[in-house]
């Protein structure tokens, strides 16, 4: 037999914390769909690749990372093969939110964007295809919002 609380207040509390309290908790508890983080995906197509030598290097950058060279703090990176002037990938299992994509054609597969006097010698591009300026684009100029599944196309730009 269970011990009964000695004070009337505790007896009433025990009685009142029964089925009505359980119903209230069931109503207020988050449903399984609410407790999960919203997942997103992005399908990326890179067009305008001048040759099939080398690979396309891709970085998916979060807002807090330095852009466009965020490889050390990128959410995802990828090396893509080139076929018929195009490269494709799909990044899945991402948290919904703001990102920017940075890509370049690593024609000699040395793992870096080659430059001459600060001017890229290999093709490069960004999400939203911002217009050419004599500086790298800001995150806000290449920012994309990922909710569910998004498809983007990036056109490579060659300067030299």
C-alpha positions, 0 to 999 in steps of 0.5 A: 500500500502506498504512503498517503501524504500527511498534509491535505494540500499534498493529497489534493495536489496528488489528486489534481495532478492525475489525468487532467495534467496528463492531458495538458502535457499531451496537448502542449508537448511538441509533435514529432514533426515540430521537434525535428529541424527542417531539412533542405537540399540544393541541386547545383548545375555549373555551366560554361566550363571551357574544358573537361580537364581538372575538376570543379571545386564547390563550397557551400558557405554559411553567413558567418564564414568569410565569403567567397573563400570559406573552405575552412568553414564551409558547410559542405565542399565538393569536387565535381567531374566535368562532362560536356561543359557542365558539372552537377551535384546535389547537397542534401541533409542541410539545415534550412537557412541562408547560404551562398555557393562559391565554385571554381574550375580547378583546371590543373587540379592543384586545389586552389584558384590560380591567379595572375596579379590578383586576376583569376586564371581559372573560371569561377562563379557564385550562386545568383550569378552576381554581375562582374565587379573589380572585387569578389562578391559579398555574401548578400550578393550570392545569398540563397534561401534553402527551404525544402529543395532548391535548384540553382545554375551557376555560369562560370566566368573566365577573365584570362 
